[in-house]
Amino acid sequence: MSQSTVDQLTAALGAAQVAVDDASRNARRHDYWMVSHVRDLVGTPADKPLCVVRPRNVEDVQATLRIANATGTPVVPFGLGSGVVGGVIPGAKAILLDMGAMARTRFIDETNLLASFDAGRMGLSAEEEVATHGLTIGHWPQSVAISTVGGWVATRASGQFSSAYGNIEDIIYSIEAVLPTGELVTLGRGPRAAAGPDLRHILMGSEGSLGVITGVTFSLRRAAEARALSCFEAPTMQGGFDLQRTIIQAGWRPPVVRQYDERESRRLDARAKACLILMVHEGPAALVAVETQAVAALAEAAGIAAAPTDIVSNWLGHRNHVPGWDELTSRNIVADTVEISATWDKIGLVYADAVKSLAEVPGLLAGSAHSSHVYRSGLNLYFTFAVMTDGPAAMEAIYMDCWRRILEATDTNGGSLAHHHGVGRVRRDWLPRELGDGGVALLRTIKAAVDPNGIMNPGALLPDA
Ligand SMILES: Cc1cc2nc3c(=O)[nH]c(=O)nc-3n(C[C@H](O)[C@H](O)[C@H](O)COP(=O)(O)OP(=O)(O)OC[C@H]3O[C@@H](n4cnc5c(N)ncnc54)[C@H](O)[C@@H]3O)c2cc1C
């Protein structure tokens, strides 16, 4: 049956679009999830997919899904594989659908501030093209140069400038997708609609489990006229949280607001003695000037000192450096980041409980956090853990224990268990805690209706039944 699926794909798309060679399949065994890398090290690597299909257009995606649906063959969409939660582990029976050949610009509309791309377009390349028109998507994940616009939607991503420009759900205008039956849908056709539930949200965060996103249209912004930087140093994390809350609830909207605990502050800048708060202000020059002054006044009123703004410019310059896991594993270190969110009254408790719990892990080198996305009702925390181990064989269990500690601390205090990396495999068993049993049942019902043969990315997002 497997061979006949490949034969059917080859007949429908052409041999050039269906790779069965070892190198292509080997390169698409998994995404950037550390556990997959650890499994490679310990000799239990993920299987190579059945084949790698590279659609050139929507019709190729439709043909692929029709064949997969008829033959019951799993399909795993793949953007650039920068996902960090194990969303891509296709296994030996699956078609790996590599969207990299679908990377066209469909249109850029300067009047209505819209830009549309094929879903496989690399994010930075899309941003650079709209920038030539004096526009910006305004979505800056650290992985902007190693992720696709379709991947952003599929994972419900968040960028570094989100505090004013919003997360992906605030930037998306419309989504085009192919469902498992091969049917094409385009969701979103005006600046706003009250036409039943907003179906775009079913695809945002679907992680390849409901269909293949083939096109993404963004609602753009004009490039900011002015930019200014602010930096402060709060004596405690809670003091910093309180200042952030005061600023955001007063109505000020710096696109970048980041707060680092003491450990991370020292790593960011050796001069730091407490908790650094970095801000980037953008917009019309007059607004930027007023906001910068207002924020400084609020910090002064809170007794929080200003810090040198070169800390912010240094961060801007180096913010997208992407470390490879090999740098760590070669020194027997297992590490990861875990992002969560909570309301203002709970975020300090989550931070304290998680850091305290991580401190109990033998060999802990770092158990720290910063915030990077602020909202009127609360903010996120982005925990980092790094643990010295006896070697790769011990890494997966330690890794899972650190994740458990952070998610337990979040759950116990009523926070949300996933801010922007998604669920994949690392969080799927935590989904009932986030959505409740009823929420998981609803998601299963939607999945069963849209994908009755269960071909789309099995094993990711939903816990085993
Ligand atoms: C160093 C680093 C920094 C990062 N920083 C950020 C950050 O700042 N903010 C953030 O939000 N994330 C961040 N990430 C996580 C990751 O980059 C995002 O999740 C990104 O959106 C994934 O895009 P991708 O194209 O690489 O998707 P992939 O990794 O290829 O896929 C991710 C998931 O989406 C599905 N998928 C991909 N494309 C499609 C499609 N066209 N249709 C349907 N499903 C699809 C896959 O099946 C998989 O389940 C970071 C990752 C790394 C390694």
The ligand as an ORCA input file, in Angstrom:
! r2SCAN-3c Opt
* xyz 0 1
  C      15.635     29.739     18.093
  C      14.144     29.723     18.025
  C      13.448     30.850     18.400
  C      12.057     30.864     18.358
  N      11.405     31.999     18.687
  C      10.053     32.034     18.609
  C       9.347     33.242     18.926
  O       9.935     34.276     19.235
  N       7.998     33.215     18.852
  C       7.311     32.086     18.472
  O       6.082     32.135     18.417
  N       7.947     30.943     18.180
  C       9.290     30.892     18.221
  N       9.959     29.732     17.910
  C       9.194     28.530     17.538
  C       8.967     28.369     16.003
  O       9.866     29.138     15.266
  C       7.558     28.748     15.660
  O       6.680     27.787     16.224
  C       7.256     28.852     14.161
  O       5.994     29.439     13.986
  C       7.311     27.523     13.423
  O       7.337     27.795     12.029
  P       7.912     26.740     10.982
  O       7.555     27.261      9.627
  O       9.358     26.487     11.233
  O       7.023     25.477     11.314
  P       7.437     23.946     11.523
  O       8.378     23.810     12.647
  O       7.837     23.377     10.212
  O       6.024     23.331     11.942
  C       5.454     23.659     13.182
  C       4.052     23.036     13.287
  O       3.186     23.671     12.362
  C       2.709     22.760     11.369
  N       2.762     23.467     10.085
  C       3.824     24.113      9.531
  N       3.467     24.663      8.362
  C       2.153     24.372      8.173
  C       1.216     24.647      7.138
  N       1.546     25.353      6.056
  N      -0.048     24.177      7.269
  C      -0.417     23.462      8.362
  N       0.427     23.166      9.369
  C       1.707     23.617      9.274
  C       3.634     21.552     11.465
  O       2.981     20.351     11.084
  C       4.013     21.566     12.934
  O       3.009     20.932     13.701
  C      11.360     29.698     17.952
  C      12.067     28.563     17.551
  C      13.447     28.571     17.592
  C      14.187     27.345     17.152
*
